């Protein structure tokens, strides 16, 4: 069964293509399930004063959900559309995040850490944020946020768990203890993770997470799903053959899928 649970669309501002184009592309490439998972609106910064085109405006959120469910019904029998959201974890905004998550009947919610304060560590326009910083301290802050995201109970799985490495900025010291602690926190809360193949097209040239982290996640028994993190319809499913092959190599035999916030495991 072919699935892709991480996709973005024109509403978020930094992707292209309508939701329906992704669904149609999913049918074309033979997906059994496609997850629609656009970014949660910004909560902790003023969208008008921040970097442009970071996430969908708050007023678009209900329209996004409505369109997702309309497509789910329209393409029923051709592809299984799962309605999701990538819900940024932002420390200090837990009440607002919970309110958004509880307001809609999601199939799944991805818990991702992009922001450390007002710094989006995944934004190519903000790589100067690394200048003058202690890289180990940044990694400690990031993985602490991953653990706190897991502990909220808001999410179904954690997205691109080691995305902190995206632009190749790494500490000189070993970060294995930080990565393992994050995975252990995820396991403790009964959450899954994803193998996000988009890392192969970023400066780090490695999927999120690394093979080493995948091996430890498999050892811990953490469920895993896969996603292309496509921001263009033509990238739907990109590198997922490689992702599935790696999962098999490290010992995974099942993929996590989600329906009405319920985890369902499928063989692959």
Number of C-alpha atoms within 10 A of each C-alpha: 10 17 24 25 29 29 27 29 25 17 22 19 16 15 19 17 15 14 20 18 15 25 25 16 17 26 17 10 12 15 21 16 20 27 26 27 26 29 24 23 21 18 13 14 11 9 17 8 7 11 13 10 15 19 19 21 16 14 9 13 19 12 11 20 20 14 15 22 15 14 19 21 13 13 15 11 10 16 22 20 27 23 28 29 26 24 26 23 26 22 15 10 12 13 9 12 20 15 10 14 19 10 9 14 13 19 21 28 24 27 27 23 27 21 18 15 12 11 14 17 24 16 14 11 10 12 14 11 11 13 8 7 10 11 16 16 10 17 20 15 13 23 22 16 21 25 20 17 25 27 16 13 14 19 26 21 30 27 30 27 25 21 23 20 22 24 17 12 14 16 14 8 8 10 14 11 10 18 21 16 15 23 26 18 18 24 18 14 16 16 21 26 26 25 27 29 27 24 24 16 13 14 12 16 15 18 24 26 23 17 16 13 17 23 18 16 23 17 12 14 13 22 22 23 26 25 25 26 23 23 22 18 23 14 15 25 27 19 18 20 11 12 20 20 11 17 22 13 12 16 12 22 15 17 22 21 24 21 14 12 15 12 18 12 15 12 9 13
